[in-house]
């Protein structure tokens, strides 16, 4: 038997208040009518351990956190998981170690980090076994040997876990799986695949040869030599055209640079001409204004009164013509203003002539720069059209021809290699066959010893299976568990033996078969130290479909007695098998050490749980 696994308490945080359901007995029944919340509780029971296949009911989603306290081989552990986050991390603590602050483990991991389920699986002493696509995980362990769900207990063999996963899980539980044997099986499978692939490849090649799809090797070699010569010439031509293209690109770059410089000079000369024209225009305006001042001064009559416009009388020299006062030797102010205006106009005329010459020179320079830039553009475009473009096209064509010929050479080389393929492939097939034989021999040597153990274990398991079936249904005469895939055959008095699928629904023999098989597995675990089955057994509605009168009632009572009896038979570490089950009806009588948790509309498992202390 594997190390004991005992559930102590399930706590959940709802609305900021921690609530708790205690499992103080090794046998606990959740009792209540349909829709009382029994299945919700059963599904949520081991959810905090990191199960991924548990159905998350609304009541669980409504919990901020769900916490499970449990014992493995006497050591107390605690697992806490967010109620509304199925993929959240699980905080696992060792409650017997005061220094342990807990370790947050992921529910799933793509980086190789240990998951919460893998951690618990390791606590139970079960390896991370695999075969092909099948993997032993906490979920497959839960669905195969630890729990029977209400939806599958009476219809699916051991809950409906996939055949490959069920067989692998039971092999690990029964101590029939070893990493060495798994490695040998993998090696044998790979060797068989390689031998089969090599043989298929040779057969396909021969069919192509016989159909004429493959060319004559001699002709192929000649064609290969010719193509190699053509490819060499094409490669040399490609190199030459590439060199010519490189030269053309360089010359084109030089012309582009010359045009760029000429364009810059054109813009500079145009700007200088524009500035010269602006300065000339400003000087012309200044001269016009100066000449206007001179004209104004000249147009004013010196013999008319500035007040009334009448003619002024003649005065003595040195006297003002208008007021008659002595000028005291100073020059006439009008004459001085006129002289100044004439001097400014003369200076502006002299400046204007220089600016006009400068503007004319700038215009000539701008025209020359415009012509030079246009000529540089023509030269660049003409070279690109007449030299660069043809050189580029020639290089591309030569490269394309060389690439096509290289591909032809490679294909012909492959055909030449294929010409010697049959001989080489025959040698490869022989080597693959030898590897396959060696791998099979190594595997079979280990499997031979394994088969002996396998038959012994399943034989003893069948004996316990028959005993448990007869406890529940005395009409059973024989029971057998297949050593290969662990399926069952059961025979009742007056009937032929039947597989699980052949069993009828009436009287629920399928549910009885599933329950008896798991109980017998635990019986085997107590008798065989190599059988590592977890003692915990969770069953949702084992009596569903069994009547309350006649033979069905008797079967129900025997089934109840059988379930309760397993808790009294302890495992090696002193703990009995804990049974947590759900039933619609209360227990028919008082059972010592058995606890009932009554559930109904007014006392639902989650909504009305007591507050945690």
C-alpha positions in Angstrom: 0.0 0.0 0.0 1.2 3.5 -0.7 1.7 6.1 2.0 -1.6 7.0 3.8 -3.5 10.0 2.4 -6.0 11.4 4.9 -8.2 14.5 4.3 -8.6 16.5 7.6 -10.4 19.7 6.7 -11.5 21.7 3.7 -11.7 25.5 4.2 -12.9 28.2 1.9 -13.0 32.0 2.0 -16.3 33.4 1.0 -17.3 37.1 1.5 -14.2 37.7 3.6 -15.1 34.9 6.0 -13.3 31.6 6.3 -15.6 28.6 6.6 -14.7 25.0 7.2 -15.9 21.4 6.7 -14.1 18.9 8.9 -13.5 15.2 8.1 -12.8 13.9 11.5 -13.6 10.2 10.7 -12.0 7.8 8.3 -15.5 7.3 6.8 -17.6 10.3 5.9 -20.9 10.4 4.0 -22.3 13.5 2.5 -26.1 12.8 2.7 -28.7 14.8 0.9 -31.3 14.8 -1.9 -30.3 15.6 -5.6 -29.1 19.2 -6.1 -28.1 19.5 -2.4 -24.5 20.2 -3.4 -22.9 16.8 -2.8 -21.2 16.5 -6.1 -19.9 20.1 -5.8 -18.3 19.2 -2.5 -16.8 16.0 -3.9 -15.4 17.7 -7.0 -13.9 20.5 -4.8 -12.4 18.2 -2.2 -8.9 17.7 -3.8 -9.2 20.7 -6.1 -6.7 22.7 -4.0 -4.0 20.1 -4.7 -3.7 21.4 -8.3 -6.1 19.1 -10.2 -6.9 20.3 -13.7 -9.8 18.0 -14.5 -12.0 18.9 -11.6 -15.2 20.5 -12.6 -15.3 24.0 -11.0 -18.8 24.6 -9.8 -20.2 28.2 -9.2 -20.0 27.7 -5.5 -16.2 27.1 -5.8 -15.8 30.0 -8.2 -17.5 32.1 -5.5 -14.7 31.4 -3.1 -11.8 33.7 -2.9 -9.6 30.8 -1.7 -10.0 27.1 -1.1 -7.7 25.4 1.4 -7.2 21.7 2.1 -5.4 20.3 5.2 -4.3 16.6 4.7 -1.8 14.1 6.0 0.6 12.0 3.9 2.3 9.2 5.9 1.4 11.1 9.1 2.9 14.4 8.0 0.4 17.3 7.9 0.3 19.5 4.8 -1.8 22.4 3.7 -2.6 23.4 0.1 -4.3 26.8 -0.8 -5.6 27.7 -4.2 -7.6 30.7 -5.6 -11.2 29.6 -6.0 -11.9 31.7 -9.1 -8.6 31.0 -10.9 -8.3 27.4 -12.2 -4.7 28.0 -13.4 -3.5 30.0 -10.4 -0.6 28.9 -8.2 -1.0 26.6 -5.3 0.6 27.4 -2.0 1.8 24.2 -0.3 3.1 24.2 3.3 4.4 21.5 5.6 2.5 22.2 8.8 4.8 20.0 10.9 7.7 22.2 10.0 7.5 25.6 11.8 10.1 27.1 9.5 8.2 26.2 6.3 6.6 29.4 4.9 5.1 27.5 1.9 6.1 27.2 -1.7 3.9 28.6 -4.5 3.7 26.0 -7.3 1.9 26.4 -10.7 -1.0 24.3 -11.7 0.5 24.1 -15.2 4.0 24.7 -16.3 5.7 25.1 -19.7 9.2 26.0 -18.3 9.9 22.7 -16.5 8.9 24.1 -13.1 7.4 21.5 -10.7 3.7 21.7 -10.7 1.5 21.4 -7.6 0.1 18.1 -8.9 3.6 16.7 -9.5 4.7 17.7 -6.0 1.7 15.8 -4.4 2.4 12.9 -6.7 5.9 12.8 -5.5 4.7 12.9 -1.9 2.7 9.7 -2.7 5.9 8.1 -3.9 4.7 7.7 -7.5 7.1 8.4 -10.4 6.3 10.7 -13.4 5.9 7.7 -15.7 5.1 8.0 -19.4 4.6 5.9 -22.4 4.0 7.5 -25.8 1.3 10.2 -25.3 0.2 8.7 -22.0 1.4 10.4 -18.8 0.9 9.6 -15.2 -0.3 12.8 -13.5 -2.2 13.5 -10.3 -5.3 14.0 -12.5 -5.0 10.5 -14.1 -4.3 9.0 -10.7 -7.3 10.7 -9.3 -9.6 9.6 -12.2 -8.3 6.0 -12.2 -7.9 4.8 -8.6 -8.7 7.5 -6.2 -12.2 8.7 -7.2 -15.4 7.6 -8.9 -17.6 10.4 -10.2 -21.4 10.3 -10.2 -21.6 10.8 -14.0 -19.3 7.8 -14.8 -19.5 5.4 -11.9 -22.3 3.3 -13.5 -21.3 3.7 -17.1 -17.5 4.0 -17.6 -14.9 1.5 -16.6 -13.0 3.1 -13.7 -14.4 6.6 -14.6 -13.7 6.5 -18.3 -10.0 7.4 -18.2 -8.3 6.8 -21.6 -7.1 3.2 -22.0 -3.5 4.1 -22.4 -3.5 6.3 -19.3 -5.5 3.8 -17.3 -3.1 0.9 -18.2 0.0 3.1 -17.4 -1.5 4.3 -14.1 -2.3 0.8 -12.9 1.1 -0.5 -14.0 2.7 2.1 -11.8 0.4 1.4 -8.9 1.0 -2.3 -9.2 4.8 -1.9 -9.3 4.9 -3.3 -12.9 6.3 -0.2 -14.5 10.0 0.6 -14.5 12.0 3.4 -16.1 14.5 0.8 -17.5 11.7 -1.2 -19.1 10.1 1.9 -20.5 13.4 3.0 -22.0 13.9 -0.5 -23.6 10.3 -0.4 -25.0 11.0 3.1 -26.5 14.3 1.9 -28.0 12.6 -1.2 -29.5 9.8 0.9 -30.9 12.2 3.4 -32.5 14.3 0.6 -33.9 11.2 -1.0 -35.4 10.1 2.3 -36.9 13.5 2.9 -38.4 13.6 -0.6 -40.0 10.1 -0.2 -41.4 10.9 3.2 -42.8 14.1 2.0 -44.5 12.3 -1.0 -46.0 9.4 1.2 -47.3 11.9 3.6 -48.8 13.6 0.8 -50.7 10.4 -0.6 -51.9 9.2 2.7 -53.2 12.5 3.3 -55.0 12.3 -0.1 -56.7 8.7 0.7 -57.9 10.0 3.9 -59.4 12.8 2.1 -61.1 10.6 -0.6 -62.5 8.1 2.0 -63.8 10.8 3.8 -65.7 10.5 7.0 -63.7 14.2 6.8 -62.9 16.6 7.6 -65.8 19.5 5.4 -67.0 22.5 6.0 -64.6 25.0 6.2 -67.6 23.0 8.9 -69.4 22.4 10.7 -66.1 26.2 10.9 -65.5 26.9 12.3 -69.0 24.2 14.8 -68.6 25.6 15.7 -65.2 29.0 16.4 -66.6 27.5 18.5 -69.4 25.5 20.5 -66.9 28.6 21.0 -64.7 30.4 22.5 -67.7 27.5 24.7 -68.6 27.2 25.8 -65.0 30.9 26.6 -64.8 30.7 28.8 -67.9 27.5 30.5 -66.6 29.2 31.1 -63.3 32.1 32.8 -65.0 29.8 34.8 -67.1 27.9 35.8 -64.0 31.1 36.9 -62.3 32.1 39.0 -65.4 28.7 40.7 -65.7 28.7 41.3 -61.9 32.1 43.0 -62.3 30.8 45.1 -65.2 27.8 46.0 -63.2 30.0 47.0 -60.2 32.0 49.4 -62.6 28.8 50.8 -64.0 27.4 51.4 -60.6 30.6 53.2 -59.6 30.5 55.5 -62.7 26.8 56.1 -62.2 27.5 57.1 -58.6 30.1 59.6 -59.8 27.6 61.2 -62.3 25.0 61.3 -59.5 27.5 63.1 -57.3 28.4 65.6 -60.1 24.8 66.3 -60.8 24.2 66.8 -57.1 27.1 69.3 -56.9 25.9 71.1 -60.0 22.4 71.3 -58.6 23.7 72.8 -55.4 25.7 75.4 -57.4 22.6 76.2 -59.5 20.6 76.9 -56.4 23.4 79.0 -54.9 23.8 81.1 -58.1 20.0 81.6 -58.4 19.9 82.8 -54.9 22.8 85.2 -55.5 21.1 86.6 -58.6 17.9 87.0 -56.7 19.7 88.9 -53.9 21.5 91.1 -56.5 18.2 91.9 -58.2 16.7 92.8 -54.9 19.6 95.1 -54.0 19.4 96.8 -57.4 15.6 97.3 -57.0 16.1 98.8 -53.6 18.8 101.2 -54.9 16.6 102.2 -57.8 13.8 103.1 -55.4 16.2 105.1 -53.1 17.4 107.1 -56.2 13.8 107.8 -57.3 13.0 109.1 -53.8 16.2 111.3 -53.8 15.4 112.8 -57.2 11.9 113.5 -56.0 13.3 115.6 -53.2 15.5 117.5 -55.6 12.6 118.2 -57.9 10.5 119.4 -55.0 13.1 121.8 -53.9 13.6 123.1 -57.4 9.9 123.6 -58.0 9.5 126.0 -55.0 9.6 129.7 -56.3 12.1 131.9 -54.5 10.2 135.2 -55.4 6.8 134.4 -53.9 5.7 134.8 -50.3 5.2 131.5 -48.6 2.1 133.0 -46.8 0.1 134.7 -49.5 1.9 133.7 -52.7 2.4 137.4 -53.9 5.7 138.5 -55.4 8.5 139.6 -53.0 10.1 143.0 -53.3 13.7 143.4 -54.2 16.0 143.5 -51.1 19.5 144.6 -50.5 22.1 141.9 -50.8 22.4 140.0 -47.5 18.7 140.6 -46.7 15.9 138.0 -46.6 13.6 138.5 -49.6 10.5 137.6 -47.5 11.1 139.2 -44.1 13.8 141.8 -45.0 16.1 140.8 -42.1 19.8 140.6 -42.4 21.0 136.9 -43.0 24.2 137.6 -41.2 26.4 136.0 -43.8 24.8 132.5 -43.6 23.8 130.6 -46.7 20.3 130.3 -47.8 18.8 127.2 -46.1 16.9 126.2 -49.3 20.1 126.2 -51.2 21.8 124.1 -48.6 18.9 121.5 -48.7 18.9 121.5 -52.4 22.7 120.9 -52.5 22.4 118.1 -50.0 19.6 116.4 -52.0 21.6 116.7 -55.2 24.7 115.2 -53.6 22.6 112.2 -52.3 21.1 111.6 -55.7 24.5 111.7 -57.4 25.8 109.1 -54.8 22.9 106.9 -55.4 23.3 107.0 -59.2 26.9 106.0 -58.8 25.9 103.1 -56.4 23.1 102.0 -58.8 25.4 101.6 -61.7 27.6 99.2 -59.6 24.6 97.2 -58.4 23.2 97.0 -62.0 26.5 95.5 -63.2 26.6 93.1 -60.2 23.0 92.0 -60.9 23.8 91.4 -64.5 26.8 89.3 -63.6 24.8 87.3 -61.1 22.2 86.6 -63.8 24.9 85.3 -66.1 26.4 83.1 -63.4 22.9 81.7 -62.6 22.3 80.9 -66.2 25.6 79.1 -66.5 24.9 77.1 -63.3 21.4 76.2 -64.7 23.0 75.0 -67.9 25.7 73.0 -66.0 23.1 71.3 -63.8 20.9 70.4 -66.7 23.8 69.0 -68.6 24.9 66.9 -65.5 21.3 65.5 -65.3 21.3 64.6 -68.9 24.6 62.8 -68.6 23.5 60.9 -65.4 20.2 59.8 -67.0 21.8 58.9 -70.3 24.4 56.7 -68.5 21.8 55.0 -66.4 19.8 54.3 -69.6 22.6 53.3 -71.9 25.0 51.6 -69.5 23.8 50.9 -66.0 20.4 49.4 -66.8 21.8 47.0 -69.5 24.6 46.0 -67.1 22.1 45.2 -64.3 19.9 43.2 -66.6 22.8 41.3 -68.0 24.0 40.5 -64.4 20.6 39.4 -63.3 20.1 37.2 -66.3 23.6 35.6 -65.9 22.9 34.9 -62.2 19.5 33.4 -63.0 21.0 31.1 -65.6 23.8 30.1 -63.2 21.3 29.4 -60.4 19.1 27.3 -62.7 22.1 25.3 -63.9 23.3 24.7 -60.3 19.8 23.4 -59.4 20.0 21.1 -62.5 23.4 19.9 -61.4 22.2 19.2 -57.8 19.2 17.2 -59.1 21.3 15.1 -61.5 23.8 14.5 -58.6 20.9 13.2 -56.5 19.9 11.0 -59.4 23.4 9.7 -59.6 23.4 9.0 -55.9 20.1 7.2 -56.3 21.7 4.9 -58.8 23.7 3.4 -56.0 20.8 3.6 -53.6 19.7 0.0 -53.7 23.0 -1.4 -52.5 23.4 1.3 -49.8 19.8 1.0 -48.7 20.0 -2.8 -48.4 23.0 -2.4 -46.1 21.0 0.2 -44.1 18.1 -2.2 -43.8 20.3 -5.0 -42.6 21.8 -2.7 -39.9 18.4 -1.5 -38.9 17.2 -5.0 -38.7 20.1 -6.0 -36.4 19.4 -3.0 -34.2 15.7 -4.0 -34.1 16.5 -7.6 -33.1 18.9 -6.4 -30.4 16.4 -3.9 -29.0 13.6 -6.5 -29.0 15.8 -9.1 -27.3 16.8 -6.6 -24.5 13.1 -5.6 -24.1 11.8 -9.1 -24.1 14.3 -10.3 -21.6 13.0 -7.8 -19.1 9.4 -8.3 -20.1 9.6 -12.0 -19.6 10.4 -11.5 -15.9 7.8 -8.7 -15.9 5.1 -11.0 -17.3 5.6 -13.5 -14.5 5.2 -10.8 -11.9 2.3 -9.3 -13.9 0.3 -12.6 -13.9 1.0 -13.2 -10.2 -0.2 -9.7 -9.3 -3.3 -9.7 -11.4 -4.0 -13.2 -10.2 -4.0 -12.1 -6.5 -5.9 -9.0 -7.5 -8.6 -11.1 -9.1 -8.9 -13.1 -5.9 -9.5 -10.0 -3.9 -11.8 -8.7 -6.6 -14.0 -11.8 -6.4 -14.1 -11.6 -2.6 -15.3 -7.9 -2.7 -17.8 -8.7 -5.4 -19.3 -11.5 -3.4 -19.5 -9.3 -0.3 -21.7 -7.0 -2.3 -23.4 -9.5 -4.6 -23.3 -13.2 -3.4 -24.6 -14.3 -6.8 -21.1 -13.7 -8.3 -19.3 -17.0 -9.0 -16.1 -15.9 -10.7 -14.1 -12.8 -11.5 -11.0 -12.3 -13.6 -8.8 -9.3 -14.3 -6.9 -9.3 -17.6 -3.1 -9.0 -17.1 -2.7 -7.1 -20.3 -5.1 -4.2 -20.0 -6.6 -4.8 -16.5 -10.2 -5.1 -17.9 -12.6 -7.4 -16.0 -14.9 -10.4 -16.6 -17.5 -11.2 -14.0 -19.8 -14.3 -13.9 -23.0 -14.6 -11.9 -24.9 -17.8 -11.3 -26.9 -19.0 -14.3 -25.2 -16.5 -16.7 -22.2 -16.3 -18.9 -19.2 -14.3 -17.9 -19.4 -10.6 -19.0 -17.0 -7.8 -19.6 -17.7 -4.4 -18.1 -19.3 -3.2 -21.3 -21.5 -6.3 -21.6 -22.9 -5.8 -18.1 -26.5 -4.6 -17.9 -27.5 -1.3 -16.3 -30.2 -2.9 -14.2 -29.1 -3.3 -10.6 -26.1 -1.3 -11.3 -23.5 -4.1 -11.8 -21.1 -1.6 -13.5 -21.0 0.6 -10.4 -20.4 -2.5 -8.2 -17.6 -3.6 -10.5 -15.8 -0.3 -10.4 -16.2 -0.1 -6.6 -15.2 -3.7 -6.0 -12.1 -3.4 -8.3 -10.8 -0.3 -6.3 -11.5 -2.0 -3.0 -9.7 -5.1 -4.1 -6.8 -2.9 -5.3 -6.4 -1.6 -1.8 -6.7 -5.2 -0.4 -3.8 -6.1 -2.7 -1.8 -3.1 -1.5 -2.1 -4.3 2.1 -0.8 -7.7 1.0 1.9 -6.6 -1.4 4.5 -4.0 -0.5 5.2 -3.2 -4.1 1.6 -2.0 -4.8 1.6 1.7 -4.1 -2.1 2.6 -4.2 -3.2 5.7 -2.2 -5.6 4.5 0.5 -8.0 7.5 0.0 -11.2 6.6 -1.8 -13.7 9.2 -3.0 -17.0 7.9 -4.4 -19.9 10.1 -5.6 -23.3 8.4 -5.1 -22.2 4.7 -5.0 -25.9 3.7 -4.4 -27.3 5.7 -7.4 -29.6 3.4 -9.3 -29.9 0.8 -6.6 -33.4 0.4 -5.2 -34.6 0.6 -1.6 -36.6 -2.7 -1.8 -35.9 -6.4 -2.4 -32.6 -7.6 -3.8 -31.4 -4.0 -4.7 -31.9 -2.9 -1.1 -29.9 -5.9 0.1 -27.2 -5.1 -2.4 -27.2 -1.5 -1.3 -26.8 -2.5 2.4 -23.9 -4.9 1.6 -22.2 -2.3 -0.5 -22.5 0.2 2.4 -21.1 -2.4 4.8 -18.2 -3.2 2.4 -17.3 0.4 2.0 -17.3 1.1 5.7 -15.3 -2.0 6.5 -12.2 -1.0 4.5 -11.5 1.9 7.0 -10.9 -0.6 9.7 -8.1 -2.4 7.9 -5.0 -0.2 8.3 -2.1 0.2 5.9 1.5 -0.3 6.8 1.9 3.1 8.4 -1.1 2.5 10.7 -3.8 4.5 8.9 -6.9 2.8 7.4 -8.3 3.6 4.1 -10.3 6.9 4.3 -13.6 6.8 2.4 -15.5 9.9 1.5 -18.8 9.2 -0.3 -22.1 10.9 -1.2 -25.5 9.3 -0.9 -29.1 10.5 -1.4 -30.5 8.7 1.7 -29.3 8.7 5.3 -27.4 5.6 6.4 -29.8 2.8 7.4 -28.3 2.4 10.9 -25.6 3.8 13.1 -22.0 2.8 12.2 -19.3 3.3 14.7 -16.7 5.7 13.5 -18.8 6.9 10.6 -19.8 10.5 10.2 -22.7 11.9 8.2 -22.8 15.5 6.9 -26.4 16.2 6.1 -27.0 18.6 3.2 -30.2 20.2 2.0 -31.5 23.6 0.8 -31.0 25.1 4.3 -27.6 23.5 4.9 -25.6 23.5 1.7 -21.9 22.4 1.8 -20.4 25.8 1.0 -23.1 28.3 1.8 -23.9 27.1 5.3 -20.6 25.7 6.5 -19.5 26.7 10.0 -17.0 29.5 10.4 -13.4 28.4 10.8 -11.9 28.9 14.3 
